[in-house]
Amino acid sequence: MLSKRKLVSARGVSKAYDIYGSPLDRIISMLWFRPHRTRSFHALSKLDLDIYSGQSIGIIGKNGAGKSTLLQLICGVLTPTTGKLQVNGRVAPLLELGAGFSPRFTGRENIFLNAALLGFSKEETVASLQDIITFADIGSFIDQPVRTYSSGMYVRLAFAIATTIRPDILVIDEAIAVGDGQFARKSFDRIFQLKEQGVTLIFCSHSLFQVEALCEEALWLHQGKLQAQGSASSVISEYETWMNQQSQIVTHSQISPRENSLQGYAKFTNVKVCCDGIAGFHLRAINGFSKLEIYLSYQSDPELPPPTVGVTIDTADGRMITSNGSWVDGIELERDSDGKGSVNLIYPKLPLLKGKYSLSVFLMCERGIHVYDAAEHIVTIIVEQEHILPGLVTIPHQWLSPDNFENS
């Protein structure tokens, strides 16, 4: 068994910024070379971390947790205030959109500039040039100044450069959230391919689902400090539990699937939800008796694999109770030659206990990672029950008398 190479080593790494009371205080500090009416903000505090070749690590946490600061330190954009950080190997960062591009240069010229900044030789870039242009798929714009590019073109070109010239470490900070569904799907395929080739992946995203799908391990940062580290599933579970305990009530407005459709590669054309034969956006149900039916129609590109569908049910305060995915259940959605299809999901005896719930539907790629379209919290379900048992759901169960123990 080959030993893994340590690519990132952090010991007691912190990053602090001086916060000035006014612009005048900043000027005085610069002129006299000493702090003047300042306070320090620690974006990252005393972090110890080791990352080895072949690892795929997701970084999660709320806004302001220090996630982007950590990525910028690893990429060399920032330097630590205290502590020691050592990075071995070539790092390909996908951080701020278009970072490292010169607006006046053409896309082709920026390929050579960006590749050089990443530490690749001109010969390596020339050898990969056509692959980069083909993957970016921006047509004749490759020879136009990048200042004329849309945000989607920026991310296409940046992603193509970073992933075609094989790096040792690929760092992604929400970058693939930009662009259309077709390119996002192609990007996820490329990331999986690089992982299989042994490239180390550091992926930061607010999408916990994507983190768990792409990464074997995860770090949870909170207020600049490491809260948890371990398998992606265990860290995400711990993070979700903590989030639920914050007692932050989130009010969701009713959203029509047509109004909420993303400009992706596939979209819902109709979403209909019925409870006991009654359709609507505000439904009533009885625990253990009601039949909930979800009818979904969609339009997708027939040249790509059929999409998949996910359904989630949340409590009124935003806690997810359950989720179902067609790809998990091994269901391949059928569609006609034009890419039109439909699928139904049925809960024959709704197990939810009394309370108010919301239902969301998602149209996703065949891996169940990229979301093409979504109708979130589209339906409100009020559940009633004939008993006083507390809780959220009724779990299927069976009572046995002592005489039946040996036969169970």
C-alpha positions in Angstrom: 0.0 0.0 0.0 1.4 3.4 -1.1 1.9 5.9 1.7 0.0 9.2 1.3 2.0 12.4 0.9 1.2 15.3 3.2 0.2 18.3 1.1 -1.1 20.7 3.7 0.2 21.1 7.2 -1.2 23.8 9.5 0.0 24.3 13.1 -1.6 27.0 15.3 -2.6 29.0 12.2 -4.6 32.2 12.9 -5.6 35.1 10.7 -6.5 38.4 12.4 -7.5 41.8 11.0 -7.2 45.2 12.6 -10.6 47.0 12.8 -10.3 50.8 13.0 -12.8 53.1 14.6 -12.5 55.6 11.7 -10.5 56.3 8.5 -8.4 58.8 10.5 -7.4 56.1 12.9 -6.2 54.0 10.0 -4.1 56.8 8.6 -2.5 57.6 12.0 -1.6 53.9 12.4 0.0 53.9 8.9 2.0 57.1 9.6 3.3 56.2 13.0 3.6 52.4 12.3 1.7 51.5 15.4 -1.9 50.5 16.2 -4.1 53.5 17.0 -7.6 52.8 18.4 -7.9 49.4 16.8 -9.4 46.1 17.8 -8.6 42.7 16.3 -11.0 40.4 14.5 -9.9 36.8 14.3 -11.2 35.3 11.1 -9.4 32.0 12.0 -8.0 31.0 15.3 -5.2 28.4 16.2 -6.1 25.9 13.5 -4.3 22.5 13.4 -4.9 20.6 10.1 -3.2 18.0 7.9 -4.4 17.2 4.4 -2.9 14.3 2.5 -2.8 13.3 -1.2 -6.0 11.8 -2.5 -8.2 13.2 0.3 -11.5 14.9 -0.5 -12.5 17.4 2.3 -15.6 19.5 2.5 -15.6 22.7 4.6 -18.9 23.7 6.1 -20.2 26.4 8.5 -22.3 29.6 8.6 -21.3 32.8 6.9 -18.4 34.4 8.6 -17.2 31.1 10.0 -13.7 31.4 8.4 -14.2 29.0 5.5 -13.0 31.4 2.7 -10.2 32.6 4.9 -8.9 29.1 5.3 -9.1 28.5 1.5 -7.3 31.7 0.7 -4.5 30.8 3.2 -4.1 27.3 1.5 -4.0 29.0 -1.9 -1.4 31.6 -0.9 -3.7 34.6 -1.4 -3.4 35.4 2.4 -0.6 34.7 4.9 -1.2 33.6 8.5 -1.0 36.2 11.2 0.4 33.5 13.6 1.3 29.9 13.3 2.9 27.9 10.5 1.3 26.8 7.3 3.1 24.6 4.7 1.6 23.7 1.3 3.4 21.1 -0.9 2.3 20.7 -4.5 0.5 22.7 -7.1 -2.8 24.3 -6.1 -5.5 25.2 -8.5 -7.9 27.6 -6.8 -11.5 28.3 -7.9 -12.3 31.2 -5.5 -13.6 34.5 -6.6 -15.1 34.6 -10.1 -12.4 35.4 -12.6 -9.6 35.9 -10.1 -6.3 35.9 -11.9 -7.8 37.1 -15.2 -6.8 40.3 -17.0 -9.9 42.0 -18.3 -8.1 43.4 -21.3 -6.6 40.0 -22.4 -8.5 37.6 -24.5 -9.6 34.2 -23.1 -6.8 32.5 -25.0 -4.2 34.9 -23.5 -5.7 34.5 -20.1 -5.3 30.7 -20.3 -1.5 31.2 -20.5 -1.5 33.9 -17.8 -3.7 31.9 -15.4 -1.8 28.7 -16.0 1.5 30.5 -15.3 0.1 31.8 -12.0 -0.8 28.3 -11.1 2.8 27.2 -11.7 2.5 25.5 -15.0 5.1 25.8 -17.8 4.3 27.2 -21.2 4.9 23.8 -22.7 2.4 22.2 -20.3 -0.1 24.9 -21.2 0.3 24.5 -25.0 -0.1 20.7 -24.6 -3.4 21.2 -22.8 -4.6 24.3 -24.7 -7.1 22.6 -27.0 -8.6 20.5 -24.2 -9.1 23.7 -22.1 -10.9 25.5 -25.0 -13.0 22.5 -25.8 -14.1 22.0 -22.2 -14.8 25.7 -21.6 -17.1 25.7 -24.7 -17.4 29.4 -25.1 -17.0 29.4 -28.9 -15.4 32.4 -30.6 -15.4 34.3 -27.3 -12.1 32.5 -26.6 -10.4 35.2 -28.7 -12.4 38.1 -27.2 -11.3 40.2 -24.1 -12.7 38.6 -21.0 -14.3 41.9 -20.0 -17.0 41.1 -22.5 -17.7 37.7 -20.8 -20.8 36.8 -18.8 -20.4 35.4 -15.3 -21.0 31.9 -16.8 -18.2 32.3 -19.4 -15.8 33.4 -16.6 -16.4 30.3 -14.5 -16.3 28.0 -17.6 -12.9 29.2 -18.5 -11.5 29.3 -15.0 -12.8 25.8 -14.2 -11.4 24.4 -17.5 -8.0 25.8 -16.8 -7.9 24.6 -13.2 -9.0 21.1 -14.0 -7.5 20.3 -17.4 -4.0 21.0 -16.3 -3.9 18.4 -13.5 -3.1 20.0 -10.1 -2.1 18.3 -6.9 -4.8 20.2 -5.0 -8.1 21.5 -6.4 -9.7 24.1 -4.2 -13.4 25.1 -5.0 -15.3 27.8 -3.2 -18.9 27.6 -4.5 -17.6 28.3 -8.0 -19.6 25.6 -9.8 -22.8 27.1 -8.5 -22.5 29.6 -11.4 -23.5 28.7 -14.9 -26.1 26.6 -16.6 -27.1 23.1 -15.6 -25.3 21.4 -18.5 -21.9 22.9 -17.5 -22.4 22.2 -13.8 -23.2 18.6 -14.6 -20.0 18.4 -16.8 -18.0 20.0 -14.0 -19.1 17.4 -11.4 -18.1 14.7 -13.8 -14.7 16.3 -14.1 -14.3 16.5 -10.3 -15.1 12.8 -9.9 -12.6 12.0 -12.6 -9.9 14.0 -10.9 -10.7 12.4 -7.6 -10.2 8.9 -9.2 -6.8 10.1 -10.5 -5.7 11.0 -6.9 -6.1 14.8 -7.0 -6.8 16.2 -3.5 -10.1 18.1 -3.3 -10.9 20.9 -0.9 -14.6 21.9 -1.4 -16.4 24.7 0.4 -20.2 25.0 -0.1 -23.4 25.8 1.7 -24.9 22.8 0.0 -24.4 20.1 2.6 -25.8 17.6 0.1 -23.1 18.4 -2.4 -20.4 18.2 0.3 -21.5 14.8 1.3 -21.7 13.6 -2.3 -18.3 14.8 -3.3 -16.3 14.5 -0.1 -15.3 11.6 2.2 -14.3 13.9 5.0 -15.5 17.3 6.3 -14.5 20.2 8.6 -17.0 22.3 10.5 -15.8 25.9 11.3 -17.6 28.3 13.6 -16.4 31.8 14.4 -12.9 30.9 13.1 -12.5 27.8 15.2 -12.6 24.1 14.3 -15.7 22.6 15.8 -15.6 19.1 14.3 -13.6 17.0 11.9 -14.2 13.5 10.6 -16.3 11.6 8.0 -18.5 13.9 6.0 -21.7 12.2 7.1 -20.9 12.4 10.8 -19.8 16.1 10.7 -22.7 17.2 8.6 -25.1 15.3 10.9 -23.5 17.1 13.9 -23.7 20.5 12.1 -27.4 20.0 11.2 -28.2 19.1 14.8 -26.5 22.2 16.0 -28.4 24.3 13.4 -31.7 22.9 14.5 -30.9 23.8 18.1 -30.4 27.5 17.3 -34.2 27.9 17.5 -34.1 30.2 14.5 -37.6 30.2 13.0 -37.5 30.7 9.3 -40.7 31.8 7.6 -41.0 30.4 4.0 -43.3 32.0 1.5 -45.3 29.9 -1.0 -43.3 29.6 -4.2 -44.8 28.6 -7.6 -42.5 26.1 -9.4 -42.8 28.1 -12.6 -41.7 31.3 -10.8 -38.9 29.6 -8.9 -37.4 27.6 -11.9 -33.7 28.1 -12.3 -32.2 28.7 -15.7 -30.8 25.2 -15.8 -30.6 22.3 -18.2 -33.9 20.8 -17.1 -37.0 22.2 -15.5 -40.3 21.3 -13.9 -43.3 21.9 -16.2 -45.9 20.9 -13.6 -46.0 20.1 -9.9 -49.3 18.8 -8.3 -49.7 17.5 -4.8 -52.9 15.8 -3.6 -53.9 14.5 -0.1 -56.8 12.1 -0.1 -57.7 13.1 -3.6 -57.8 16.8 -2.9 -55.2 18.9 -4.7 -53.8 22.2 -3.5 -51.0 24.2 -1.9 -52.6 24.0 1.6 -53.5 20.5 2.5 -54.9 18.7 5.6 -54.0 15.1 6.5 -54.6 12.6 9.2 -51.7 10.7 10.7 -51.5 7.0 9.6 -54.5 7.3 7.3 -54.1 10.0 4.6 -52.6 9.2 1.2 -50.2 11.9 -0.1 -49.6 11.9 -3.8 -47.0 14.0 -5.7 -47.3 14.3 -9.5 -44.2 15.8 -11.3 -43.7 16.6 -14.9 -40.5 17.9 -16.4 -38.7 18.9 -19.6 -35.0 18.0 -20.0 -32.3 17.7 -22.7 -32.8 14.3 -24.4 -29.1 14.2 -25.2 -28.1 13.8 -21.5 -29.0 11.0 -19.0 -32.5 11.3 -17.5 -32.7 13.6 -14.5 -33.6 12.4 -11.0 -36.2 13.8 -8.5 -35.8 14.5 -4.8 -38.6 15.3 -2.3 -38.1 16.7 1.2 -40.6 17.4 4.0 -39.7 20.0 6.6 -41.2 21.2 9.9 -42.5 24.7 10.2 -39.1 25.8 11.7 -37.1 24.5 8.8 -35.9 21.1 10.2 -35.9 18.4 7.5 -37.9 15.4 8.6 -37.3 13.1 5.7 -36.2 13.0 2.1 -36.6 10.6 -0.9 -34.6 10.4 -4.1 -35.4 8.5 -7.2 -31.7 7.7 -7.7 -31.3 6.2 -4.2 -34.3 3.9 -4.9 -32.9 2.8 -8.2 -35.7 4.4 -10.2 -34.8 5.7 -13.7 -37.2 8.3 -14.9 -38.8 7.6 -18.3 -39.2 10.3 -20.9 -40.0 10.7 -24.6 -37.7 11.6 -27.5 -38.2 15.4 -26.8 -37.0 15.0 -23.2 -40.5 15.3 -21.6 -41.3 13.0 -18.7 -43.2 12.6 -15.5 -43.1 10.6 -12.3 -45.3 10.2 -9.2 -44.3 9.6 -5.6 -46.9 8.3 -3.2 -46.9 8.1 0.6 -49.8 5.6 1.2 -50.3 6.2 4.9 -48.7 9.4 5.9 -46.6 8.7 9.0 -46.3 12.4 10.1 -47.7 13.2 13.6 -49.7 16.4 14.3 -48.1 19.6 13.2 -47.4 21.9 10.3 -45.1 20.8 7.5 -43.9 22.0 4.1 -43.0 19.9 1.1 -40.3 20.7 -1.5 -39.4 19.1 -4.8 -36.0 19.1 -6.7 -35.0 18.1 -10.2 -31.4 17.0 -10.2 -28.7 15.4 -12.4 -28.4 11.6 -12.6 -26.0 11.5 -9.7 -28.4 13.5 -7.5 -25.9 16.3 -6.9 -26.6 19.3 -9.2 -30.0 20.9 -8.8 -31.5 21.9 -12.2 -34.8 23.2 -10.8 -36.5 23.4 -7.5 -39.9 24.3 -6.0 -39.1 24.8 -2.3 -41.8 24.8 0.4 -44.4 24.8 -2.3 -47.0 22.9 -0.2 -48.1 23.3 3.4 -49.5 20.2 5.1 -51.4 20.4 8.4 -51.5 17.0 10.1 -54.0 16.0 12.7 -54.1 12.8 14.8 -56.6 10.8 16.7 -54.3 10.2 19.7 -52.0 12.4 21.9 -48.7 10.7 21.2 -45.9 13.3 20.9 -43.2 13.4 18.3 -42.8 14.0 14.5 -43.3 10.7 12.8 -44.8 7.3 13.5 -42.2 4.6 12.8 -43.5 1.2 11.6 -43.4 -1.2 14.5 -44.8 -4.4 15.9 -45.9 -5.4 19.4 -45.3 -9.0 20.5 -46.6 -10.9 23.5 -44.1 -13.2 25.5 -45.5 -16.2 23.7 -44.4 -14.9 20.4 -40.8 -14.0 21.3 -39.4 -17.4 20.2 -41.2 -17.2 16.9 -40.2 -13.6 16.1 
